[in-house]
Amino acid sequence: MKANDLTQIKQYNFQITDSKKTRNYTLKQFFNYSQSITLKSKQNRKIRYLKYLSKILGKAILSMSVKNNEIQIFVNPVYIKNFLYFLKYHFKTKLNQVMDITAVDYPLRKNRFEIVYNLLSISNNLRFTIKTSISSTSAISSVTSLYCSASWFEREIWDMFGIFFFDHPDCRRILTDYGFKGHPLRKDFPLSGYVEVRYDDSEKRVVTEPVELAQEFRFFDFSSQGSLPHQDRSSTTN
């Protein structure tokens, strides 16, 4: 194995104490030996960003990391809107563009759905990945009042995963047809769907009918599901 292929890991441990309790944080920094000094200095700058955020918003943060020169923060869903508000308007971040909002379905987890926000600051040359997770019966606050473009992203997530965003001005389906049953990107959604759509020549219109074929059974390799960054592996399998 060449030296350029090796990965070096630096770990930073620090504590933040407030009036209620002391919180311990661990930041892990990953980089290749072949990376330049400039890249290392950029990562050190991002480490400082995270330490600064943990002092101010430590109550909302569940975990933080810098990996492959990208900042990732896992946030308590209760504080997600306030957290993004801070990142957008604070002069040290100015993350005033949301590039994408998406979701991932982990059926085995208690908080089944992970929601991912990709934010960008051109003026500060920063990209943050903010993650949070909720259960299948929970809703999460919409951020359309902060980012107008979030409206369509959140509608897509509602349509594909069934995650409801409260305070959204128009939370309805955007990709599937009217009256569509289910949410196609859920892992338990049947591969053939619940109905089939076809054009009926006798009626001169498109009709929907129950699927005549047997539903395919989907096997899940649950052993491949990783635990959340702030959770023990065993806690996700109970």
BAFI-3210 file (N, C-alpha, C; in Angstrom, 3 decimals, decimal comma, padded with zeros to 6 digits):
// residues 238
n [1|2|3|4|5|6|7|8|9|10|11|12|13|14|15|16|17|18|19|20|21|22|23|24|25|26|27|28|29|30|31|32|33|34|35|36|37|38|39|40|41|42|43|44|45|46|47|48|49|50|51|52|53|54|55|56|57|58|59|60|61|62|63|64|65|66|67|68|69|70|71|72|73|74|75|76|77|78|79|80|81|82|83|84|85|86|87|88|89|90|91|92|93|94|95|96|97|98|99|100|101|102|103|104|105|106|107|108|109|110|111|112|113|114|115|116|117|118|119|120|121|122|123|124|125|126|127|128|129|130|131|132|133|134|135|136|137|138|139|140|141|142|143|144|145|146|147|148|149|150|151|152|153|154|155|156|157|158|159|160|161|162|163|164|165|166|167|168|169|170|171|172|173|174|175|176|177|178|179|180|181|182|183|184|185|186|187|188|189|190|191|192|193|194|195|196|197|198|199|200|201|202|203|204|205|206|207|208|209|210|211|212|213|214|215|216|217|218|219|220|221|222|223|224|225|226|227|228|229|230|231|232|233|234|235|236|237|238]
n.u [000,846|000,567|001,944|000,352|-002,156|-002,876|-004,773|-004,995|-005,961|-007,071|-007,973|-010,000|-010,713|-012,958|-014,611|-017,744|-019,205|-022,189|-024,831|-026,307|-025,188|-022,212|-020,962|-019,485|-017,459|-016,367|-014,311|-013,516|-010,957|-010,312|-007,899|-005,845|-002,411|-001,320|-002,548|-002,500|-000,804|-002,403|-005,002|-005,142|-005,042|-007,471|-009,217|-008,604|-009,604|-012,315|-012,682|-012,415|-014,694|-016,686|-016,183|-016,761|-019,509|-020,472|-020,212|-022,152|-024,537|-024,756|-026,736|-028,473|-027,006|-026,178|-024,093|-020,880|-018,694|-015,766|-015,164|-013,471|-013,014|-015,460|-018,065|-020,151|-023,087|-025,112|-028,343|-030,706|-034,080|-036,033|-034,899|-034,254|-035,110|-034,505|-031,783|-030,904|-031,657|-029,843|-027,432|-027,822|-027,928|-025,853|-022,749|-020,396|-020,959|-023,118|-024,744|-026,597|-027,838|-029,733|-028,883|-029,905|-032,426|-033,005|-034,015|-033,576|-034,469|-034,437|-035,469|-035,107|-034,425|-035,390|-035,993|-036,905|-036,592|-034,118|-033,260|-031,698|-029,907|-028,326|-026,208|-024,968|-022,472|-021,447|-019,982|-018,420|-017,221|-018,127|-019,476|-022,047|-023,317|-026,253|-027,918|-030,790|-033,121|-036,264|-039,184|-041,502|-044,026|-043,868|-043,723|-041,962|-040,517|-041,119|-038,816|-039,313|-039,832|-037,351|-035,747|-036,733|-036,606|-036,748|-039,312|-040,184|-038,394|-039,185|-041,788|-041,289|-040,082|-042,211|-043,949|-042,476|-041,583|-043,435|-043,063|-044,143|-044,212|-044,751|-046,268|-045,699|-046,448|-047,809|-048,106|-048,253|-048,542|-046,031|-044,673|-045,890|-049,061|-052,448|-054,302|-052,578|-051,425|-049,605|-045,993|-043,344|-040,490|-040,127|-038,795|-040,448|-042,292|-044,051|-042,439|-043,840|-045,795|-049,100|-051,240|-051,984|-051,518|-053,206|-054,184|-057,492|-059,027|-061,681|-063,051|-061,779|-059,914|-057,507|-057,083|-057,005|-056,100|-056,224|-053,145|-052,516|-050,584|-048,685|-047,361|-043,946|-041,700|-039,689|-036,433|-034,549|-031,312|-030,638|-028,395|-026,569|-027,235|-026,165|-025,478|-026,685|-024,639|-024,378|-025,233|-025,155|-024,363|-025,898|-028,200|-029,806|-030,902|-032,727]
n.v [-001,199|002,202|005,232|007,381|006,337|005,899|006,768|009,349|010,003|012,465|013,268|015,305|016,303|017,944|020,018|021,537|023,675|024,585|026,281|024,121|021,528|019,634|019,089|016,661|016,614|015,140|015,536|014,317|014,261|013,637|012,886|012,489|011,508|012,616|015,030|018,599|021,231|023,436|022,393|021,103|023,300|024,458|022,546|022,718|025,236|024,688|022,969|024,797|026,315|024,457|024,070|026,612|026,777|024,775|025,901|027,863|026,700|024,238|022,723|021,949|020,331|017,046|015,470|015,984|016,344|016,375|015,272|014,119|016,723|017,940|019,416|017,985|017,919|016,647|017,171|017,856|017,250|018,959|021,452|022,165|024,184|026,634|026,252|026,232|028,807|030,315|029,537|030,628|033,436|034,262|036,009|034,580|032,279|032,463|030,826|030,972|029,680|026,914|023,975|021,483|019,321|016,281|012,864|009,787|006,417|004,328|001,467|-000,097|001,479|003,330|006,081|006,468|007,923|009,821|013,110|015,284|018,237|020,245|022,856|026,050|028,575|031,189|033,535|032,966|030,678|028,037|024,801|023,071|020,056|019,228|017,127|015,350|013,300|011,574|009,842|007,539|008,436|011,060|014,638|017,365|020,623|022,978|024,687|026,641|029,321|030,308|029,503|029,878|028,104|025,686|024,807|023,149|021,025|019,975|019,222|017,173|015,313|014,785|013,595|011,337|010,009|010,407|012,113|014,604|018,141|020,569|023,823|024,300|026,028|024,779|021,851|019,312|016,543|016,261|014,891|012,391|011,081|012,419|011,192|009,098|006,160|005,552|005,869|006,067|005,853|004,726|001,982|-000,184|-000,100|-001,738|-003,292|-003,362|-001,529|-000,433|-000,176|-000,428|001,527|002,261|002,819|002,838|001,766|001,444|003,110|005,404|006,750|007,208|004,667|003,303|000,315|-002,396|-004,092|-007,017|-008,963|-010,945|-009,420|-008,569|-009,899|-008,140|-008,401|-007,424|-006,458|-006,077|-006,061|-004,452|-001,905|001,092|002,543|005,569|008,563|009,383|007,287|004,094|000,980|-001,220|-000,051|000,506|-001,805|-002,797]
n.w [000,000|-000,867|000,527|-000,027|-000,069|002,492|005,403|007,715|011,025|013,180|016,465|018,457|021,683|023,821|026,292|027,010|029,228|030,774|032,566|033,417|032,833|032,005|028,814|026,762|023,900|020,880|018,193|015,045|012,695|009,384|006,941|003,995|003,618|001,364|000,993|000,799|002,681|002,715|002,552|005,019|006,714|006,072|007,072|009,777|010,249|009,976|012,096|014,153|013,653|014,377|017,101|017,983|017,353|019,040|021,539|021,527|020,589|021,803|023,094|021,107|019,445|018,573|017,557|015,926|013,104|010,990|007,938|005,099|004,400|004,836|006,686|009,070|010,932|013,454|014,482|017,076|016,348|017,360|017,496|014,921|013,067|014,352|014,587|011,911|011,266|012,762|011,492|008,989|009,321|010,986|011,146|010,902|009,579|007,565|005,901|003,524|001,448|000,491|-000,842|-001,230|000,073|001,500|002,213|004,082|004,456|007,183|008,162|010,472|012,580|015,526|015,296|012,358|009,928|008,357|007,875|005,634|005,249|002,937|002,971|001,817|001,791|-000,035|000,354|002,626|001,811|002,543|003,241|004,737|006,091|007,447|009,649|010,811|012,665|012,684|013,941|012,323|012,858|013,490|012,925|011,334|011,592|009,015|006,834|005,053|005,469|005,947|003,790|000,614|-001,545|-000,305|-000,272|-002,480|-002,180|000,314|-000,287|-002,111|-000,390|001,333|-000,513|-001,438|000,901|002,937|005,067|007,127|006,988|009,183|009,211|006,603|003,609|001,498|001,560|-000,280|-002,611|-005,203|-007,181|-007,731|-009,004|-008,737|-005,997|-005,522|-003,900|-000,988|-000,390|-002,410|-001,923|000,524|002,338|002,728|000,725|-001,856|-004,685|-007,088|-006,666|-005,570|-007,290|-010,819|-013,740|-016,686|-020,120|-021,038|-023,812|-024,484|-022,749|-023,271|-021,670|-018,998|-016,629|-013,310|-011,684|-009,297|-008,621|-010,409|-010,311|-007,975|-005,038|-004,835|-002,479|-000,287|000,704|003,473|004,319|007,265|008,838|007,653|008,214|009,517|012,738|014,291|014,409|017,083|018,563|020,198|018,608|019,426|020,367|018,226|017,418|019,149]
ca.u [000,000|001,342|001,696|-000,730|-003,440|-003,153|-005,606|-004,610|-007,097|-006,784|-009,156|-009,985|-011,676|-013,103|-015,836|-018,472|-019,961|-023,153|-025,407|-026,986|-024,323|-021,027|-021,095|-018,231|-017,510|-015,219|-014,254|-012,545|-010,502|-009,776|-007,259|-004,809|-001,063|-000,995|-003,220|-001,582|-000,885|-003,554|-006,201|-005,125|-005,398|-008,912|-009,898|-008,438|-010,561|-013,636|-012,700|-012,684|-016,107|-017,506|-015,998|-017,502|-020,935|-020,816|-020,321|-023,376|-025,707|-024,457|-027,955|-029,137|-026,105|-026,001|-022,742|-020,236|-017,511|-015,197|-014,666|-013,261|-013,082|-016,853|-018,618|-021,430|-023,621|-026,379|-029,080|-031,988|-035,120|-036,811|-034,220|-033,709|-035,383|-033,708|-030,381|-030,661|-031,775|-028,553|-026,414|-028,073|-027,761|-024,653|-021,735|-019,309|-021,398|-023,842|-025,182|-027,870|-028,370|-029,962|-028,658|-030,737|-032,953|-033,422|-034,275|-033,169|-035,323|-033,776|-036,632|-034,801|-034,191|-036,550|-036,213|-036,733|-036,236|-033,034|-033,430|-030,377|-029,907|-027,028|-026,199|-023,806|-022,173|-020,463|-019,122|-017,463|-016,687|-018,446|-020,570|-022,430|-024,348|-026,986|-028,775|-031,642|-033,920|-037,566|-039,893|-042,472|-045,271|-043,562|-043,583|-040,823|-040,798|-040,706|-037,860|-039,617|-039,757|-035,929|-035,255|-037,905|-036,440|-037,020|-040,708|-040,286|-037,657|-040,013|-042,919|-040,773|-039,889|-043,553|-044,484|-041,713|-041,364|-044,542|-042,644|-044,947|-043,557|-045,774|-046,064|-045,418|-047,605|-048,514|-047,501|-049,004|-047,696|-045,463|-044,134|-046,844|-050,348|-053,521|-054,855|-051,576|-051,426|-048,295|-044,841|-042,507|-039,112|-040,056|-038,239|-041,503|-043,207|-043,876|-041,744|-044,805|-046,804|-050,399|-052,159|-051,373|-052,165|-053,234|-055,186|-058,623|-059,476|-063,151|-063,512|-061,039|-059,298|-056,553|-057,730|-056,130|-056,666|-055,328|-052,121|-052,945|-049,469|-048,361|-046,356|-042,635|-041,275|-038,403|-035,556|-033,704|-030,102|-030,599|-027,063|-025,768|-027,672|-025,282|-026,119|-026,522|-023,327|-024,367|-025,866|-024,478|-024,903|-026,910|-029,433|-030,633|-031,431|-033,679]
ca.v [000,000|003,425|006,186|008,282|005,674|005,808|007,821|009,756|010,480|013,248|013,356|016,429|016,157|019,156|020,095|022,798|023,683|025,661|026,340|022,874|020,352|019,645|018,216|016,238|016,524|014,557|015,842|013,502|014,891|012,626|013,397|011,646|012,046|013,341|016,319|019,718|021,994|024,334|021,642|020,888|024,559|024,635|021,658|023,295|026,340|024,108|022,501|025,978|026,625|023,531|024,388|027,848|026,454|023,961|026,788|028,655|025,867|022,882|022,013|021,431|019,466|015,679|015,045|016,819|015,720|016,886|014,112|014,449|018,183|018,358|019,555|017,317|018,152|015,963|018,127|017,463|017,765|020,025|022,740|022,243|025,461|027,662|025,993|026,706|030,270|030,821|029,327|031,504|034,863|034,598|036,513|033,619|031,172|033,008|029,730|031,514|028,905|025,485|023,333|020,286|018,669|014,932|011,981|008,392|005,540|003,229|000,836|-000,748|002,463|003,905|007,275|005,784|008,785|010,793|014,235|015,855|019,583|020,652|024,314|026,662|029,996|031,608|034,580|032,359|029,454|026,963|023,866|022,299|019,028|019,160|015,944|015,099|012,089|011,534|008,569|007,508|009,083|012,438|015,672|018,241|021,997|023,416|025,803|027,468|030,731|030,673|029,257|029,710|026,920|024,480|024,410|021,989|019,911|019,381|018,552|015,910|014,388|014,369|012,709|010,093|009,336|010,600|012,939|015,829|019,370|021,512|025,226|024,427|026,710|023,991|020,518|018,301|015,768|017,043|013,996|011,336|011,533|012,641|009,966|008,032|005,499|005,184|006,746|005,106|005,672|003,959|000,651|-001,202|000,091|-002,871|-002,952|-003,179|-000,570|-000,964|-000,155|-000,253|002,571|001,928|003,538|001,992|002,238|001,481|004,276|006,553|007,487|006,466|004,063|002,626|-000,936|-003,109|-004,908|-008,410|-009,835|-011,027|-008,450|-009,120|-009,762|-007,455|-008,833|-006,348|-006,846|-005,116|-006,031|-003,421|-000,582|001,673|003,285|007,002|008,956|009,589|006,151|002,813|000,051|-002,098|000,682|000,568|-003,125|-003,197]
ca.w [000,000|-000,937|001,611|-000,437|000,139|003,915|005,972|009,055|011,808|014,373|017,315|019,379|022,773|024,608|027,080|027,085|030,475|030,942|033,910|033,766|032,851|031,161|027,655|026,163|022,450|020,197|016,771|014,324|011,470|008,481|005,743|003,420|003,708|000,136|000,949|000,988|003,932|002,576|002,904|006,463|007,367|005,891|008,009|011,110|010,329|010,180|013,482|014,986|013,462|015,150|018,517|018,226|017,342|020,205|022,697|021,439|020,290|022,264|023,481|019,908|018,684|019,063|017,175|014,916|012,514|009,745|007,202|003,682|004,323|004,893|008,033|009,284|012,276|013,717|015,308|017,646|015,444|018,009|017,303|013,568|012,407|015,017|014,275|010,550|011,308|013,237|010,460|007,847|009,576|011,750|010,219|010,728|008,721|006,403|005,029|003,052|000,327|000,706|-002,134|-001,341|001,274|001,131|003,353|003,954|005,264|007,894|008,814|011,735|013,638|016,214|014,483|011,073|008,804|008,522|006,959|005,377|004,675|002,392|002,980|001,172|001,948|-001,036|000,915|003,559|001,201|003,483|002,999|005,915|005,983|008,707|009,666|011,967|012,434|013,348|013,799|011,223|013,287|013,876|011,899|011,571|011,194|007,684|006,822|003,887|005,846|005,896|002,432|-000,262|-002,391|000,482|-000,458|-003,368|-001,570|001,365|-000,943|-002,651|000,730|001,750|-001,544|-001,559|002,183|003,867|006,205|007,080|007,445|009,632|008,829|005,169|003,013|000,482|001,684|-001,030|-003,522|-006,299|-008,208|-008,075|-009,534|-007,773|-005,452|-005,422|-002,598|-000,470|-000,584|-003,138|-001,475|001,768|002,080|002,758|-000,406|-002,779|-005,924|-008,175|-006,278|-005,153|-008,428|-012,130|-014,535|-018,113|-020,912|-021,432|-025,125|-024,541|-022,000|-023,792|-020,569|-018,174|-015,466|-012,350|-011,200|-008,378|-009,270|-010,502|-009,973|-006,547|-004,620|-004,532|-001,082|-000,267|001,783|003,965|005,034|008,355|009,448|007,001|008,656|010,511|013,816|014,213|014,909|018,515|019,208|020,219|017,603|020,006|020,646|017,031|017,102|020,183]
c.u [000,880|000,982|000,536|-002,104|-003,835|-003,995|-005,180|-005,821|-006,581|-008,074|-008,975|-011,075|-011,754|-014,453|-016,424|-019,356|-020,925|-023,742|-026,005|-026,044|-023,132|-021,204|-019,714|-018,411|-016,225|-015,326|-013,181|-012,243|-009,815|-009,089|-006,185|-003,448|-000,726|-001,639|-002,259|-001,778|-002,082|-004,839|-006,278|-005,522|-006,887|-009,683|-009,773|-009,386|-011,966|-013,772|-013,011|-014,140|-016,977|-017,373|-016,786|-019,005|-021,346|-020,954|-021,662|-024,623|-025,527|-025,685|-028,629|-028,313|-025,980|-024,627|-022,226|-019,046|-017,050|-014,561|-014,620|-013,473|-014,517|-017,337|-019,978|-021,851|-024,961|-027,122|-030,354|-033,113|-035,958|-036,230|-033,801|-033,936|-034,568|-032,225|-030,039|-030,783|-030,451|-027,495|-026,603|-027,657|-026,519|-023,516|-020,595|-019,688|-022,067|-024,212|-026,568|-028,412|-028,553|-029,894|-029,564|-031,250|-033,452|-033,630|-033,800|-034,025|-034,485|-034,846|-036,345|-034,661|-035,498|-036,953|-035,886|-036,170|-035,139|-033,194|-032,109|-030,540|-028,488|-027,036|-024,893|-023,710|-021,099|-019,490|-018,069|-016,842|-016,874|-019,574|-020,810|-023,454|-024,991|-027,948|-029,618|-032,475|-035,201|-038,189|-040,921|-043,783|-045,073|-043,546|-042,402|-041,143|-040,298|-039,728|-038,106|-039,587|-038,317|-035,378|-036,461|-037,810|-036,690|-038,437|-040,833|-039,537|-038,525|-041,243|-042,486|-040,602|-041,235|-044,125|-043,792|-041,609|-042,535|-044,155|-043,372|-044,169|-044,643|-045,313|-045,623|-046,638|-048,407|-047,956|-048,405|-048,052|-047,224|-044,972|-045,133|-048,189|-051,350|-054,071|-053,871|-051,548|-050,002|-047,216|-043,695|-041,096|-039,007|-039,599|-039,321|-042,531|-042,984|-043,271|-042,707|-045,875|-048,102|-051,402|-051,350|-052,194|-052,095|-054,304|-056,251|-059,207|-060,996|-063,708|-062,816|-060,458|-058,311|-057,275|-056,666|-056,848|-055,701|-054,341|-052,552|-051,834|-049,248|-047,262|-045,030|-042,302|-039,879|-037,605|-034,650|-032,495|-029,903|-029,225|-026,191|-026,158|-026,747|-026,061|-025,911|-025,180|-023,251|-024,968|-024,950|-025,148|-026,049|-028,233|-030,349|-031,271|-032,410|-035,098]
c.v [001,247|004,356|007,103|007,691|005,614|006,984|008,096|010,337|011,261|013,413|014,483|016,213|017,470|019,143|021,493|022,732|024,860|025,563|025,012|021,683|020,563|018,645|017,914|016,092|015,895|014,878|014,982|014,150|013,834|013,324|012,427|012,312|012,923|014,716|017,433|020,381|022,934|023,645|021,409|022,164|024,851|023,764|022,182|024,474|025,807|023,511|023,656|026,417|025,747|023,778|025,645|027,575|025,671|024,809|027,517|027,779|024,430|022,069|021,353|020,380|018,104|015,126|015,957|016,066|016,519|015,698|014,447|015,939|018,708|018,372|018,867|017,504|017,437|016,755|017,490|018,058|018,891|021,397|022,983|023,612|026,585|027,506|026,509|028,225|030,896|030,700|030,272|032,940|035,226|034,953|035,525|032,440|031,677|031,917|030,062|030,822|027,453|024,807|022,119|019,904|017,303|014,106|010,573|007,573|004,405|002,501|000,279|000,235|002,923|005,201|006,900|006,668|009,768|011,865|014,981|017,206|019,909|022,162|024,853|028,136|030,360|032,610|034,021|031,066|028,254|026,092|023,071|021,243|018,872|017,984|015,917|013,858|012,147|010,156|008,671|008,199|010,546|013,354|016,558|019,620|022,281|024,585|026,698|028,956|031,233|030,579|028,979|028,439|025,624|023,968|023,164|020,791|019,191|018,690|017,218|014,871|013,892|013,346|011,346|009,301|009,449|011,351|014,275|016,995|020,353|022,946|025,379|025,046|025,860|022,566|019,471|017,601|016,625|016,169|012,933|011,930|011,757|011,303|008,821|007,479|005,136|006,197|005,900|004,888|005,079|002,540|-000,439|-001,024|-001,041|-002,435|-002,680|-002,150|-001,245|-001,028|-000,050|000,749|002,169|002,767|002,553|002,542|002,332|002,705|005,558|007,417|006,579|005,942|003,432|001,400|-001,568|-003,980|-006,367|-009,379|-009,851|-010,027|-009,153|-008,903|-009,175|-007,884|-007,669|-006,933|-005,849|-005,034|-004,945|-002,023|-000,073|002,410|004,768|007,395|009,060|008,413|004,948|001,870|-000,776|-001,400|000,730|-000,758|-003,623|-002,943]
c.w [000,000|000,214|001,276|-000,175|001,602|004,373|007,399|009,766|013,012|015,160|018,319|020,426|023,548|025,303|027,001|028,322|030,484|032,344|034,357|033,842|031,928|030,033|027,085|024,658|021,929|018,715|016,132|012,977|010,611|007,309|005,281|003,562|002,508|000,067|001,344|002,339|003,899|002,980|004,399|007,200|007,221|006,867|009,432|011,309|010,594|011,578|014,420|014,858|014,355|016,641|018,886|018,288|018,580|021,463|022,715|021,353|020,745|022,619|022,281|019,179|019,352|018,719|016,074|014,354|011,308|009,046|005,725|003,435|004,294|006,336|008,088|010,738|012,395|014,787|015,853|016,793|016,045|017,679|015,859|012,919|013,034|014,700|012,878|010,461|011,739|012,143|009,273|008,128|010,388|010,796|009,989|009,835|007,436|005,391|004,485|001,809|000,746|-000,658|-002,333|000,039|000,829|002,387|003,023|004,913|005,849|008,708|010,196|012,895|014,276|015,526|013,039|009,971|009,188|007,450|006,861|004,682|004,210|002,188|002,405|001,528|000,934|-000,440|001,866|003,024|002,129|002,943|004,276|005,500|007,350|008,632|010,933|011,660|013,248|013,130|012,675|011,579|013,661|012,661|012,271|011,019|009,780|007,796|005,608|004,213|005,862|004,479|001,528|-001,097|-001,640|000,256|-001,323|-002,806|-000,537|000,784|-001,549|-001,545|001,248|000,769|-001,532|-000,252|003,153|005,120|006,104|007,675|007,873|009,382|007,374|004,488|002,030|000,458|001,030|-001,995|-004,700|-007,450|-008,660|-008,484|-008,402|-007,293|-005,332|-003,999|-002,194|-000,808|-001,139|-002,603|-000,073|001,457|002,078|001,638|-001,410|-004,110|-007,072|-007,844|-005,857|-006,299|-009,717|-012,929|-016,006|-018,814|-021,372|-022,733|-025,207|-023,831|-022,442|-022,672|-019,829|-016,940|-014,574|-011,815|-010,209|-009,153|-009,255|-010,117|-008,471|-006,221|-004,335|-003,069|-001,066|000,956|002,170|004,676|006,165|009,002|008,851|007,439|009,748|011,577|013,596|014,810|016,423|019,269|019,202|019,236|018,162|020,210|019,442|016,695|018,132|019,710]
res [m|k|a|n|d|l|t|q|i|k|q|y|n|f|q|i|t|d|s|k|k|t|r|n|y|t|l|k|q|f|f|n|y|s|q|s|i|t|l|k|s|k|q|n|r|k|i|r|y|l|k|y|l|s|k|i|l|g|k|a|i|l|s|m|s|v|k|n|n|e|i|q|i|f|v|n|p|v|y|i|k|n|f|l|y|f|l|k|y|h|f|k|t|k|l|n|q|v|m|d|i|t|a|v|d|y|p|l|r|k|n|r|f|e|i|v|y|n|l|l|s|i|s|n|n|l|r|f|t|i|k|t|s|i|s|s|t|s|a|i|s|s|v|t|s|l|y|c|s|a|s|w|f|e|r|e|i|w|d|m|f|g|i|f|f|f|d|h|p|d|c|r|r|i|l|t|d|y|g|f|k|g|h|p|l|r|k|d|f|p|l|s|g|y|v|e|v|r|y|d|d|s|e|k|r|v|v|t|e|p|v|e|l|a|q|e|f|r|f|f|d|f|s|s|q|g|s|l|p|h|q|d|r|s|s|t|t|n]
***
